[in-house]
Amino acid sequence: MTISLSAQNIRALLLDIEGTTTPIAFVYDVLFPFARAHVKDYLSRHLASDEVRFDIERLRDDHTQDVANQLSPPPAFESTELESIINYVHWLMDRDRKSTGLKSLQGKIWEEGYRSGILKSQVFPDVPGALERWHHAGLKVAIFSSGSVLAQKLLFAHTISGKLTQFIDGYFDTTTGPKTAAESYLQISSELQLNPEQVLFISDVGAELDAANETGMQSALCIRPGNPPQPNLNEQRMIRSFDEVSD
């Protein structure tokens, strides 16, 4: 279907990444394996840095909570013991956990990959033109992803289609709140200085769209190749390309 932004008084677009702007396969087949393969080398070189220590303290808190919840994480977590940190990081990766500490650490590892030229990110073919079109129409464009803000900026700065960050006005990650919590979308609307009704959130996950809808935010489900089907969508609007969203 076609969504007319001006007809619905939409002044900003809030975009998910995985399965919306970027193929799921790139995240799971390229980014995650890269982080896993390089985490030991990265930590061995940066374990003493303040930024990495902050990530590790977040991971320590997660580990404590996992033990309390009887989730059977690796039994030892010593913040100065490299192997114990790596074991827990791998355990989180195996479960695709949206841990803020993990996502922050992954972003730092990917940064080295992007800056070295080893990594080049992928976006769907319709994305660059749409971002530029919306930007020139005076619309705000923001990203909300479980990946860290650093990882988001790196992805859009190093795509195979060129640098796209000049078309993006804001980035939000799990430090704002969970993607399935209505409060997160209220916070984002506030930071964009708009009412929720003036924002269109596009994602491939129905539960995230439901949370946004609770606030009055408008939404659309993005159907992309490789995306898993979403249950209980009722009358949710659906698009298959950003070309279906006209300014």
N, C-alpha and C positions, 0 to 999 in steps of 0.2 A: 504494500500500500504506500501511497505518497503522503507525507506529513508536511504541511505548510507551516513553517515556524511563525511567519508574520501573522497569519490568520488566527493563530492561537496565542499570540502575544508572548511567544517564547523568546527570551533574551540571552539564554545561555544553554550550551550543550555540555552535559557531564558524561564522559565516556569511560567505560570499562576498557581494559586492554585485551586480556586473554580471551579469544573467541569473539572479539568485537572489532578491535582495530588490527589485531595480530593473530595469525593462526595458532591454535592450541598446540599444533605439532612443533612449532618453533620453540615454544616455552618448554615443552616436555622432552623434546628430542635434541635440543641444542643448548638452551640456557641452563636447565637443571643439571644435565650431565657435565657441562663445563664447570659449574660451581662445585659439584661433587669431586671432580677430578683434580681441582686446583685448591681445595680448601686446606689441605695439609701444608702445601707449599706456602700459601698465603699467610696462614696463621704462624708458621715457623718464622716468617720474616717480620710480622707485624704484631705479634702477641703483646708486646710492651706498649703499643701506642694507646693513647687515651681513648680514641674513637672505638678501637677494637675491644678495649677493656670494658667500655660501656655496653657493647653488644653482648659480651660474655656475661656481664652481670645480669642482663635481661634473660639470657639463656639459663643462668643459675636459678633465677626466679621461676622460669618455666619448668625446670627439672624438679624443683621442690614441689610445685603444684602437681606435676605428673606423678610423683611418688605418693603424694597425699591422695590423689585420685585413683591410686592402685592401677596405673596404666603400664607398669613394668618397663620403665625406661632403663637404659644401661645403668647398672647399680651405682657407679661412682661418678661424681662430677667434681673435679678439682679445677678451679679457675686458673691455676698455674701449671696444670698438667695437660700437655698438648693432646695426648692420645685420648684422654677421657673427654675432652671437649669435642674432638673429631667424632668419636663414637656416638655422642649424643646428637651432634649435628646431622650425621648420617641417619640416625634413628628418626629424627624429625623430617628429614627429606623423604625417607621411605614412606612416611604417612602424609606427605604433602601438607604439613601443618602450616597454618598462616601465622606463625610465630613472628612477632615484630623483630626480635633479636636475630632470628634466622634470616628474615628478609633483608635486614640491614646489612648483615654480613655477606649475603649473596650479592647484594648490590655493589659492595666494595670489590668483590672478586670479579664481577662482570666489568666493572670500570677498567680494570687492568686489561681485560680481554678486548674491550672496545678501543681503548686508547692505543693498544698495540696493533690494531687492525685485524686481529684474529677473529673477532666477532663482528658481524654485521646483522642488524635486526631486520625483521620482515614485517611489513604491513600489507593489508589487502590492497589491491590495485586502486580501488575507489577512494582510499583514505587520504592520500596527499591532496588530491584536487578538492575534496570536500573540506578539509581543514583550511585550505587557502581560501576557498569560496566563503565559508562562514566567517573567517577572520576579516575579510575585506567587506563583508556585509555589516560589520560592526557588532557581531555576536561574540560573546565570551565563550571560550572553549576551555574546559578543564578535564582533568583525568582523575579517576578514583579507582585505585587498584590495590590489591593486597601486597604487591611488590612495593619496595621502599620508594620514596620520592626520588632518591638518587637513581635507582634502577629505571624508573619511569623516564627521567630526563635523558639518561644515557640511551635508552631504546629509541626515543624519538630524535635524538641528535645523530644517530649512526645507522639510519635505515638504508637499505639498498636503493631507495628512491631519493636519498639525500636528507639533509637536515630539515626537520619539521618543527623544531621547538619554537621558531618565531611565530607560529600560528597558535600556540597554546598559552593560556593566561594563568593557569594554576594547576597544582598537583596535590592530590590527597592520598594518604595511605592509611594503614591501620592505626596510626597514632591519632587519627581523627576519631576512629571508632570502628566497630565491625561493619562489614558491608551489608549485613542482614539486620542492622539496627536502625530504626527510624531516626533516632537521635543523630546519627552520623550525617544524614541528609539535611536535617535542620541546621547542623553546624556548617555544612558546606554552603547551603543557601545563604546563611548569614555572612560567611566570609566572601561570597560572591556579591554581597549587598543586593540580593534579589529575594523576592518572595518565592517559596517553593514552586508555586504555580507557573512561574516564569522560567523554570528550568526543565529541560528534557533530558532524562537519564536513559542512556542506551547501554544495554548489557545482554549477555547471553544466558544469564542465570535468573530464573523466575523468582526465587526467594529474595534476591537483591531488589528486583523491580517492585515486589510487594512492599518491602520496607520503605522504598522511596515513595510509593503511592500513599502510604499511611500519612505522609506529611502534606499531601496535596501536590507533590512533584509529579510532573508528567513523565511517561516512560514508553519505551518501545523495546521489544525483544529482538535481538539481532540473530538472525539465522545465517550461519556460515558453514561451509564444508567442514566436517569433522566435529561439529558441536554436538554434544549429547542432547537428546530430546528433553524438554522441560514439562513436568506434569502440572495439572490444575491451573492452566493459564486463563481460563474463562474467556473474557473478551479483550485480552491483552493485544495491543497493536504489535504487528510484526513487520520487520524490514529485512531485506536480504542484501542491501547495499546502502551505503551512505548517499548514493545518488537519489534515493527515494525520500531524502530529507531536504526539502527546498527552503531557501531563505525567503 
